[in-house]
Amino acid sequence: MTTGLTTPSPYYLNLIAEFAPRPITNDAELVATQQRINSIIDNKNLNQEDRDYLRVLGILIYEYEEKN
């Protein structure tokens, strides 16, 4: 499985499997996404894959908040 020009690592695929990024459609999903972000940030030793995943989740939150 490839996305873009790189093959996702098992670590990144695990991030997605644990909490798949999907468009946010209600406040409960917003809260769950924010909690997921916080749980990753709390680890403090973020690698590039963590930062990429957090960026995707952040974009989803931004889009939801712009619409609502």
HTML snippet that shows the backbone in 3Dmol.js (N, CA, C, O; Angstrom):
<script src="https://3Dmol.org/build/3Dmol-min.js"></script>
<div id="view" style="width:600px;height:400px;position:relative"></div>
<script>
const pdb = `
ATOM      1  N   MET A   1       0.840  -1.168   0.000  1.00  0.00           N
ATOM      2  CA  MET A   1       0.000   0.000   0.000  1.00  0.00           C
ATOM      3  C   MET A   1       0.889   1.235   0.000  1.00  0.00           C
ATOM      4  O   MET A   1       1.779   1.362   0.840  1.00  0.00           O
ATOM      5  N   THR A   2       0.657   2.124  -0.916  1.00  0.00           N
ATOM      6  CA  THR A   2       1.431   3.349  -0.947  1.00  0.00           C
ATOM      7  C   THR A   2       0.502   4.551  -0.947  1.00  0.00           C
ATOM      8  O   THR A   2      -0.611   4.503  -1.471  1.00  0.00           O
ATOM      9  N   THR A   3       0.979   5.610  -0.358  1.00  0.00           N
ATOM     10  CA  THR A   3       0.283   6.883  -0.411  1.00  0.00           C
ATOM     11  C   THR A   3       1.293   7.910  -0.880  1.00  0.00           C
ATOM     12  O   THR A   3       2.395   8.001  -0.338  1.00  0.00           O
ATOM     13  N   GLY A   4       0.929   8.666  -1.862  1.00  0.00           N
ATOM     14  CA  GLY A   4       1.898   9.611  -2.395  1.00  0.00           C
ATOM     15  C   GLY A   4       3.100   8.875  -2.937  1.00  0.00           C
ATOM     16  O   GLY A   4       2.973   7.953  -3.741  1.00  0.00           O
ATOM     17  N   LEU A   5       4.268   9.292  -2.488  1.00  0.00           N
ATOM     18  CA  LEU A   5       5.490   8.705  -3.001  1.00  0.00           C
ATOM     19  C   LEU A   5       6.173   7.765  -2.023  1.00  0.00           C
ATOM     20  O   LEU A   5       7.206   7.177  -2.344  1.00  0.00           O
ATOM     21  N   THR A   6       5.604   7.618  -0.834  1.00  0.00           N
ATOM     22  CA  THR A   6       6.248   6.772   0.170  1.00  0.00           C
ATOM     23  C   THR A   6       5.298   5.689   0.651  1.00  0.00           C
ATOM     24  O   THR A   6       4.077   5.844   0.613  1.00  0.00           O
ATOM     25  N   THR A   7       5.872   4.611   1.096  1.00  0.00           N
ATOM     26  CA  THR A   7       5.095   3.529   1.694  1.00  0.00           C
ATOM     27  C   THR A   7       4.972   3.805   3.190  1.00  0.00           C
ATOM     28  O   THR A   7       5.982   4.009   3.864  1.00  0.00           O
ATOM     29  N   PRO A   8       3.738   3.814   3.718  1.00  0.00           N
ATOM     30  CA  PRO A   8       3.581   4.076   5.152  1.00  0.00           C
ATOM     31  C   PRO A   8       4.262   2.997   5.987  1.00  0.00           C
ATOM     32  O   PRO A   8       4.229   1.815   5.646  1.00  0.00           O
ATOM     33  N   SER A   9       4.867   3.417   7.065  1.00  0.00           N
ATOM     34  CA  SER A   9       5.519   2.472   7.971  1.00  0.00           C
ATOM     35  C   SER A   9       4.459   1.740   8.787  1.00  0.00           C
ATOM     36  O   SER A   9       3.321   2.200   8.883  1.00  0.00           O
ATOM     37  N   PRO A  10       4.822   0.619   9.366  1.00  0.00           N
ATOM     38  CA  PRO A  10       3.883  -0.079  10.258  1.00  0.00           C
ATOM     39  C   PRO A  10       3.420   0.820  11.415  1.00  0.00           C
ATOM     40  O   PRO A  10       2.276   0.722  11.859  1.00  0.00           O
ATOM     41  N   TYR A  11       4.301   1.683  11.891  1.00  0.00           N
ATOM     42  CA  TYR A  11       3.929   2.597  12.977  1.00  0.00           C
ATOM     43  C   TYR A  11       2.810   3.537  12.534  1.00  0.00           C
ATOM     44  O   TYR A  11       1.830   3.719  13.256  1.00  0.00           O
ATOM     45  N   TYR A  12       2.953   4.134  11.353  1.00  0.00           N
ATOM     46  CA  TYR A  12       1.941   5.057  10.845  1.00  0.00           C
ATOM     47  C   TYR A  12       0.628   4.318  10.573  1.00  0.00           C
ATOM     48  O   TYR A  12      -0.452   4.826  10.877  1.00  0.00           O
ATOM     49  N   LEU A  13       0.726   3.141  10.012  1.00  0.00           N
ATOM     50  CA  LEU A  13      -0.483   2.351   9.766  1.00  0.00           C
ATOM     51  C   LEU A  13      -1.186   2.013  11.072  1.00  0.00           C
ATOM     52  O   LEU A  13      -2.415   1.950  11.116  1.00  0.00           O
ATOM     53  N   ASN A  14      -0.422   1.796  12.135  1.00  0.00           N
ATOM     54  CA  ASN A  14      -1.007   1.531  13.435  1.00  0.00           C
ATOM     55  C   ASN A  14      -1.739   2.767  13.957  1.00  0.00           C
ATOM     56  O   ASN A  14      -2.828   2.645  14.517  1.00  0.00           O
ATOM     57  N   LEU A  15      -1.157   3.953  13.781  1.00  0.00           N
ATOM     58  CA  LEU A  15      -1.845   5.186  14.173  1.00  0.00           C
ATOM     59  C   LEU A  15      -3.206   5.275  13.497  1.00  0.00           C
ATOM     60  O   LEU A  15      -4.210   5.595  14.133  1.00  0.00           O
ATOM     61  N   ILE A  16      -3.225   4.994  12.215  1.00  0.00           N
ATOM     62  CA  ILE A  16      -4.467   5.060  11.450  1.00  0.00           C
ATOM     63  C   ILE A  16      -5.449   3.981  11.889  1.00  0.00           C
ATOM     64  O   ILE A  16      -6.650   4.234  11.980  1.00  0.00           O
ATOM     65  N   ALA A  17      -4.947   2.786  12.161  1.00  0.00           N
ATOM     66  CA  ALA A  17      -5.828   1.698  12.584  1.00  0.00           C
ATOM     67  C   ALA A  17      -6.468   1.987  13.943  1.00  0.00           C
ATOM     68  O   ALA A  17      -7.626   1.640  14.177  1.00  0.00           O
ATOM     69  N   GLU A  18      -5.706   2.623  14.834  1.00  0.00           N
ATOM     70  CA  GLU A  18      -6.235   2.938  16.160  1.00  0.00           C
ATOM     71  C   GLU A  18      -7.283   4.035  16.122  1.00  0.00           C
ATOM     72  O   GLU A  18      -8.235   4.006  16.902  1.00  0.00           O
ATOM     73  N   PHE A  19      -7.125   4.997  15.231  1.00  0.00           N
ATOM     74  CA  PHE A  19      -8.066   6.109  15.119  1.00  0.00           C
ATOM     75  C   PHE A  19      -8.002   6.615  13.691  1.00  0.00           C
ATOM     76  O   PHE A  19      -7.200   7.485  13.354  1.00  0.00           O
ATOM     77  N   ALA A  20      -8.860   6.055  12.867  1.00  0.00           N
ATOM     78  CA  ALA A  20      -8.833   6.378  11.438  1.00  0.00           C
ATOM     79  C   ALA A  20      -9.307   7.813  11.197  1.00  0.00           C
ATOM     80  O   ALA A  20     -10.381   8.192  11.664  1.00  0.00           O
ATOM     81  N   PRO A  21      -8.520   8.611  10.475  1.00  0.00           N
ATOM     82  CA  PRO A  21      -8.953   9.970  10.163  1.00  0.00           C
ATOM     83  C   PRO A  21     -10.157   9.947   9.217  1.00  0.00           C
ATOM     84  O   PRO A  21     -10.116   9.358   8.137  1.00  0.00           O
ATOM     85  N   ARG A  22     -11.219  10.603   9.659  1.00  0.00           N
ATOM     86  CA  ARG A  22     -12.430  10.699   8.848  1.00  0.00           C
ATOM     87  C   ARG A  22     -12.994  12.094   9.023  1.00  0.00           C
ATOM     88  O   ARG A  22     -12.734  12.742  10.037  1.00  0.00           O
ATOM     89  N   PRO A  23     -13.758  12.567   8.059  1.00  0.00           N
ATOM     90  CA  PRO A  23     -14.375  13.880   8.235  1.00  0.00           C
ATOM     91  C   PRO A  23     -15.201  13.913   9.533  1.00  0.00           C
ATOM     92  O   PRO A  23     -15.900  12.957   9.868  1.00  0.00           O
ATOM     93  N   ILE A  24     -15.100  15.022  10.237  1.00  0.00           N
ATOM     94  CA  ILE A  24     -15.823  15.189  11.501  1.00  0.00           C
ATOM     95  C   ILE A  24     -17.207  15.726  11.174  1.00  0.00           C
ATOM     96  O   ILE A  24     -17.350  16.708  10.446  1.00  0.00           O
ATOM     97  N   THR A  25     -18.229  15.066  11.725  1.00  0.00           N
ATOM     98  CA  THR A  25     -19.603  15.445  11.394  1.00  0.00           C
ATOM     99  C   THR A  25     -20.418  15.924  12.590  1.00  0.00           C
ATOM    100  O   THR A  25     -21.544  16.390  12.418  1.00  0.00           O
ATOM    101  N   ASN A  26     -19.867  15.817  13.803  1.00  0.00           N
ATOM    102  CA  ASN A  26     -20.610  16.284  14.973  1.00  0.00           C
ATOM    103  C   ASN A  26     -19.632  16.597  16.105  1.00  0.00           C
ATOM    104  O   ASN A  26     -18.440  16.302  16.022  1.00  0.00           O
ATOM    105  N   ASP A  27     -20.169  17.199  17.159  1.00  0.00           N
ATOM    106  CA  ASP A  27     -19.307  17.619  18.264  1.00  0.00           C
ATOM    107  C   ASP A  27     -18.661  16.447  18.998  1.00  0.00           C
ATOM    108  O   ASP A  27     -17.542  16.580  19.494  1.00  0.00           O
ATOM    109  N   ALA A  28     -19.332  15.316  19.076  1.00  0.00           N
ATOM    110  CA  ALA A  28     -18.748  14.150  19.742  1.00  0.00           C
ATOM    111  C   ALA A  28     -17.503  13.669  18.988  1.00  0.00           C
ATOM    112  O   ALA A  28     -16.502  13.304  19.606  1.00  0.00           O
ATOM    113  N   GLU A  29     -17.568  13.670  17.675  1.00  0.00           N
ATOM    114  CA  GLU A  29     -16.399  13.290  16.875  1.00  0.00           C
ATOM    115  C   GLU A  29     -15.295  14.332  17.014  1.00  0.00           C
ATOM    116  O   GLU A  29     -14.113  13.986  17.015  1.00  0.00           O
ATOM    117  N   LEU A  30     -15.667  15.597  17.130  1.00  0.00           N
ATOM    118  CA  LEU A  30     -14.689  16.659  17.349  1.00  0.00           C
ATOM    119  C   LEU A  30     -13.933  16.427  18.651  1.00  0.00           C
ATOM    120  O   LEU A  30     -12.704  16.501  18.686  1.00  0.00           O
ATOM    121  N   VAL A  31     -14.667  16.147  19.716  1.00  0.00           N
ATOM    122  CA  VAL A  31     -14.044  15.909  21.018  1.00  0.00           C
ATOM    123  C   VAL A  31     -13.134  14.682  20.958  1.00  0.00           C
ATOM    124  O   VAL A  31     -12.025  14.706  21.492  1.00  0.00           O
ATOM    125  N   ALA A  32     -13.590  13.624  20.319  1.00  0.00           N
ATOM    126  CA  ALA A  32     -12.783  12.406  20.211  1.00  0.00           C
ATOM    127  C   ALA A  32     -11.486  12.675  19.448  1.00  0.00           C
ATOM    128  O   ALA A  32     -10.427  12.162  19.808  1.00  0.00           O
ATOM    129  N   THR A  33     -11.579  13.476  18.402  1.00  0.00           N
ATOM    130  CA  THR A  33     -10.383  13.803  17.618  1.00  0.00           C
ATOM    131  C   THR A  33      -9.427  14.662  18.436  1.00  0.00           C
ATOM    132  O   THR A  33      -8.214  14.453  18.399  1.00  0.00           O
ATOM    133  N   GLN A  34      -9.969  15.626  19.173  1.00  0.00           N
ATOM    134  CA  GLN A  34      -9.124  16.459  20.034  1.00  0.00           C
ATOM    135  C   GLN A  34      -8.450  15.616  21.116  1.00  0.00           C
ATOM    136  O   GLN A  34      -7.285  15.841  21.447  1.00  0.00           O
ATOM    137  N   GLN A  35      -9.173  14.657  21.660  1.00  0.00           N
ATOM    138  CA  GLN A  35      -8.584  13.784  22.679  1.00  0.00           C
ATOM    139  C   GLN A  35      -7.469  12.934  22.081  1.00  0.00           C
ATOM    140  O   GLN A  35      -6.447  12.704  22.727  1.00  0.00           O
ATOM    141  N   ARG A  36      -7.659  12.476  20.870  1.00  0.00           N
ATOM    142  CA  ARG A  36      -6.630  11.689  20.199  1.00  0.00           C
ATOM    143  C   ARG A  36      -5.373  12.532  19.987  1.00  0.00           C
ATOM    144  O   ARG A  36      -4.259  12.064  20.218  1.00  0.00           O
ATOM    145  N   ILE A  37      -5.558  13.760  19.551  1.00  0.00           N
ATOM    146  CA  ILE A  37      -4.423  14.666  19.376  1.00  0.00           C
ATOM    147  C   ILE A  37      -3.689  14.842  20.699  1.00  0.00           C
ATOM    148  O   ILE A  37      -2.464  14.730  20.753  1.00  0.00           O
ATOM    149  N   ASN A  38      -4.428  15.115  21.753  1.00  0.00           N
ATOM    150  CA  ASN A  38      -3.813  15.330  23.062  1.00  0.00           C
ATOM    151  C   ASN A  38      -3.045  14.104  23.540  1.00  0.00           C
ATOM    152  O   ASN A  38      -1.973  14.234  24.132  1.00  0.00           O
ATOM    153  N   SER A  39      -3.584  12.919  23.287  1.00  0.00           N
ATOM    154  CA  SER A  39      -2.900  11.702  23.742  1.00  0.00           C
ATOM    155  C   SER A  39      -1.571  11.507  23.022  1.00  0.00           C
ATOM    156  O   SER A  39      -0.616  11.001  23.613  1.00  0.00           O
ATOM    157  N   ILE A  40      -1.500  11.899  21.768  1.00  0.00           N
ATOM    158  CA  ILE A  40      -0.243  11.784  21.018  1.00  0.00           C
ATOM    159  C   ILE A  40       0.745  12.862  21.467  1.00  0.00           C
ATOM    160  O   ILE A  40       1.932  12.589  21.646  1.00  0.00           O
ATOM    161  N   ILE A  41       0.250  14.079  21.645  1.00  0.00           N
ATOM    162  CA  ILE A  41       1.123  15.173  22.073  1.00  0.00           C
ATOM    163  C   ILE A  41       1.705  14.894  23.460  1.00  0.00           C
ATOM    164  O   ILE A  41       2.843  15.268  23.741  1.00  0.00           O
ATOM    165  N   ASP A  42       0.937  14.246  24.317  1.00  0.00           N
ATOM    166  CA  ASP A  42       1.409  13.935  25.664  1.00  0.00           C
ATOM    167  C   ASP A  42       2.637  13.034  25.668  1.00  0.00           C
ATOM    168  O   ASP A  42       3.383  13.004  26.647  1.00  0.00           O
ATOM    169  N   ASN A  43       2.852  12.299  24.579  1.00  0.00           N
ATOM    170  CA  ASN A  43       4.031  11.428  24.496  1.00  0.00           C
ATOM    171  C   ASN A  43       5.329  12.221  24.428  1.00  0.00           C
ATOM    172  O   ASN A  43       6.385  11.703  24.790  1.00  0.00           O
ATOM    173  N   LYS A  44       5.270  13.446  23.977  1.00  0.00           N
ATOM    174  CA  LYS A  44       6.380  14.404  23.936  1.00  0.00           C
ATOM    175  C   LYS A  44       7.531  14.030  23.012  1.00  0.00           C
ATOM    176  O   LYS A  44       8.242  14.932  22.570  1.00  0.00           O
ATOM    177  N   ASN A  45       7.757  12.796  22.699  1.00  0.00           N
ATOM    178  CA  ASN A  45       8.822  12.395  21.770  1.00  0.00           C
ATOM    179  C   ASN A  45       8.211  12.137  20.401  1.00  0.00           C
ATOM    180  O   ASN A  45       8.173  11.000  19.930  1.00  0.00           O
ATOM    181  N   LEU A  46       7.737  13.198  19.770  1.00  0.00           N
ATOM    182  CA  LEU A  46       7.055  13.043  18.491  1.00  0.00           C
ATOM    183  C   LEU A  46       8.051  12.843  17.363  1.00  0.00           C
ATOM    184  O   LEU A  46       9.061  13.540  17.268  1.00  0.00           O
ATOM    185  N   ASN A  47       7.746  11.883  16.519  1.00  0.00           N
ATOM    186  CA  ASN A  47       8.556  11.681  15.320  1.00  0.00           C
ATOM    187  C   ASN A  47       7.810  12.289  14.131  1.00  0.00           C
ATOM    188  O   ASN A  47       6.711  12.817  14.294  1.00  0.00           O
ATOM    189  N   GLN A  48       8.394  12.218  12.953  1.00  0.00           N
ATOM    190  CA  GLN A  48       7.772  12.821  11.768  1.00  0.00           C
ATOM    191  C   GLN A  48       6.416  12.191  11.468  1.00  0.00           C
ATOM    192  O   GLN A  48       5.500  12.884  11.025  1.00  0.00           O
ATOM    193  N   GLU A  49       6.279  10.908  11.697  1.00  0.00           N
ATOM    194  CA  GLU A  49       5.002  10.246  11.428  1.00  0.00           C
ATOM    195  C   GLU A  49       3.917  10.759  12.369  1.00  0.00           C
ATOM    196  O   GLU A  49       2.775  10.956  11.953  1.00  0.00           O
ATOM    197  N   ASP A  50       4.271  10.976  13.643  1.00  0.00           N
ATOM    198  CA  ASP A  50       3.319  11.571  14.579  1.00  0.00           C
ATOM    199  C   ASP A  50       2.898  12.951  14.084  1.00  0.00           C
ATOM    200  O   ASP A  50       1.710  13.273  14.083  1.00  0.00           O
ATOM    201  N   ARG A  51       3.850  13.756  13.670  1.00  0.00           N
ATOM    202  CA  ARG A  51       3.554  15.113  13.205  1.00  0.00           C
ATOM    203  C   ARG A  51       2.680  15.093  11.949  1.00  0.00           C
ATOM    204  O   ARG A  51       1.769  15.909  11.815  1.00  0.00           O
ATOM    205  N   ASP A  52       2.952  14.173  11.038  1.00  0.00           N
ATOM    206  CA  ASP A  52       2.127  14.053   9.823  1.00  0.00           C
ATOM    207  C   ASP A  52       0.696  13.677  10.178  1.00  0.00           C
ATOM    208  O   ASP A  52      -0.253  14.256   9.650  1.00  0.00           O
ATOM    209  N   TYR A  53       0.544  12.715  11.063  1.00  0.00           N
ATOM    210  CA  TYR A  53      -0.778  12.263  11.484  1.00  0.00           C
ATOM    211  C   TYR A  53      -1.527  13.387  12.207  1.00  0.00           C
ATOM    212  O   TYR A  53      -2.717  13.596  11.973  1.00  0.00           O
ATOM    213  N   LEU A  54      -0.823  14.108  13.083  1.00  0.00           N
ATOM    214  CA  LEU A  54      -1.448  15.225  13.795  1.00  0.00           C
ATOM    215  C   LEU A  54      -1.872  16.323  12.825  1.00  0.00           C
ATOM    216  O   LEU A  54      -2.894  16.975  13.034  1.00  0.00           O
ATOM    217  N   ARG A  55      -1.104  16.525  11.786  1.00  0.00           N
ATOM    218  CA  ARG A  55      -1.482  17.527  10.783  1.00  0.00           C
ATOM    219  C   ARG A  55      -2.786  17.151  10.105  1.00  0.00           C
ATOM    220  O   ARG A  55      -3.647  18.007   9.897  1.00  0.00           O
ATOM    221  N   VAL A  56      -2.941  15.892   9.761  1.00  0.00           N
ATOM    222  CA  VAL A  56      -4.188  15.437   9.131  1.00  0.00           C
ATOM    223  C   VAL A  56      -5.365  15.640  10.082  1.00  0.00           C
ATOM    224  O   VAL A  56      -6.409  16.150   9.676  1.00  0.00           O
ATOM    225  N   LEU A  57      -5.202  15.245  11.343  1.00  0.00           N
ATOM    226  CA  LEU A  57      -6.282  15.423  12.305  1.00  0.00           C
ATOM    227  C   LEU A  57      -6.590  16.908  12.503  1.00  0.00           C
ATOM    228  O   LEU A  57      -7.753  17.290  12.634  1.00  0.00           O
ATOM    229  N   GLY A  58      -5.560  17.736  12.524  1.00  0.00           N
ATOM    230  CA  GLY A  58      -5.758  19.167  12.661  1.00  0.00           C
ATOM    231  C   GLY A  58      -6.535  19.764  11.499  1.00  0.00           C
ATOM    232  O   GLY A  58      -7.386  20.631  11.697  1.00  0.00           O
ATOM    233  N   ILE A  59      -6.250  19.310  10.309  1.00  0.00           N
ATOM    234  CA  ILE A  59      -6.980  19.776   9.123  1.00  0.00           C
ATOM    235  C   ILE A  59      -8.454  19.400   9.240  1.00  0.00           C
ATOM    236  O   ILE A  59      -9.329  20.200   8.906  1.00  0.00           O
ATOM    237  N   LEU A  60      -8.730  18.195   9.708  1.00  0.00           N
ATOM    238  CA  LEU A  60     -10.120  17.763   9.870  1.00  0.00           C
ATOM    239  C   LEU A  60     -10.851  18.630  10.897  1.00  0.00           C
ATOM    240  O   LEU A  60     -12.009  18.993  10.694  1.00  0.00           O
ATOM    241  N   ILE A  61     -10.181  18.958  11.986  1.00  0.00           N
ATOM    242  CA  ILE A  61     -10.783  19.822  12.996  1.00  0.00           C
ATOM    243  C   ILE A  61     -11.023  21.211  12.416  1.00  0.00           C
ATOM    244  O   ILE A  61     -12.094  21.788  12.603  1.00  0.00           O
ATOM    245  N   TYR A  62     -10.054  21.736  11.730  1.00  0.00           N
ATOM    246  CA  TYR A  62     -10.185  23.064  11.114  1.00  0.00           C
ATOM    247  C   TYR A  62     -11.394  23.100  10.171  1.00  0.00           C
ATOM    248  O   TYR A  62     -12.205  24.024  10.236  1.00  0.00           O
ATOM    249  N   GLU A  63     -11.510  22.116   9.313  1.00  0.00           N
ATOM    250  CA  GLU A  63     -12.613  22.077   8.354  1.00  0.00           C
ATOM    251  C   GLU A  63     -13.962  22.026   9.065  1.00  0.00           C
ATOM    252  O   GLU A  63     -14.904  22.709   8.664  1.00  0.00           O
ATOM    253  N   TYR A  64     -14.054  21.219  10.117  1.00  0.00           N
ATOM    254  CA  TYR A  64     -15.306  21.117  10.867  1.00  0.00           C
ATOM    255  C   TYR A  64     -15.640  22.456  11.526  1.00  0.00           C
ATOM    256  O   TYR A  64     -16.779  22.918  11.457  1.00  0.00           O
ATOM    257  N   GLU A  65     -14.655  23.069  12.157  1.00  0.00           N
ATOM    258  CA  GLU A  65     -14.900  24.331  12.855  1.00  0.00           C
ATOM    259  C   GLU A  65     -15.249  25.451  11.878  1.00  0.00           C
ATOM    260  O   GLU A  65     -16.038  26.334  12.215  1.00  0.00           O
ATOM    261  N   GLU A  66     -14.688  25.431  10.698  1.00  0.00           N
ATOM    262  CA  GLU A  66     -15.038  26.450   9.686  1.00  0.00           C
ATOM    263  C   GLU A  66     -16.495  26.312   9.240  1.00  0.00           C
ATOM    264  O   GLU A  66     -17.155  27.313   8.962  1.00  0.00           O
ATOM    265  N   LYS A  67     -16.992  25.096   9.171  1.00  0.00           N
ATOM    266  CA  LYS A  67     -18.365  24.854   8.725  1.00  0.00           C
ATOM    267  C   LYS A  67     -19.376  25.102   9.843  1.00  0.00           C
ATOM    268  O   LYS A  67     -20.539  25.412   9.581  1.00  0.00           O
ATOM    269  N   ASN A  68     -18.933  24.967  11.067  1.00  0.00           N
ATOM    270  CA  ASN A  68     -19.866  25.081  12.193  1.00  0.00           C
ATOM    271  C   ASN A  68     -19.480  26.251  13.031  1.00  0.00           C
ATOM    272  O   ASN A  68     -20.134  26.533  14.036  1.00  0.00           O
TER     273      ASN A  68
END
`;
const viewer = $3Dmol.createViewer("view");
viewer.addModel(pdb, "pdb");
viewer.setStyle({}, {cartoon: {color: "spectrum"}});
viewer.zoomTo();
viewer.render();
</script>
